[in-house]
Amino acid sequence: MATPAGILEDGGLVTIGSDTPLSWPALGLHAQLRAFAYGVSNHEALQAVTINAARYALADADLGTLEAGKIADLILIRGDPLDDVANAANVEMVFKNGRLHTVDEIVAPYR
């Protein structure tokens, strides 16, 4: 994780993402997030999957932070990811497109 941490430290843009459709939902993303947090703060690691990813996609005017006027899907989690980034995986519910989804609904197609 030294290389991406160094890039971030030198002012570069580091993002984390996954486009793997056949893996358990977000498994790769959470593994990458946890690994990156070994080299940077939890806050910086979380920014890599939110605002930095939106900046890289040139979509930060609409995505990446929770602000009035922006598009946002939300996850409700157990624990504080700023204390332990692994808490980001403790998903209880998801609001997507204004609709509440349970974890069971989300993972059902993968069972």
Long-range contacts (C-beta under 8 A, 24 or more apart in sequence): 1-35, 1-36, 1-38, 1-39, 1-40, 2-39, 4-36, 4-39, 5-36, 5-39, 5-40, 8-40, 8-44, 8-48, 13-52, 13-55, 13-56, 14-48, 14-52, 15-48, 15-49, 15-52, 15-53, 15-55, 15-56, 16-45, 16-48, 16-49, 16-52, 16-53, 17-49, 17-53, 24-107, 24-110, 25-106, 25-107, 25-110, 26-89, 30-86, 30-88, 30-89, 33-85, 33-88, 34-85, 34-86, 37-85, 42-81, 42-82, 42-83, 42-84, 42-85, 43-82, 45-85, 46-81, 46-82, 46-85, 46-88, 73-97
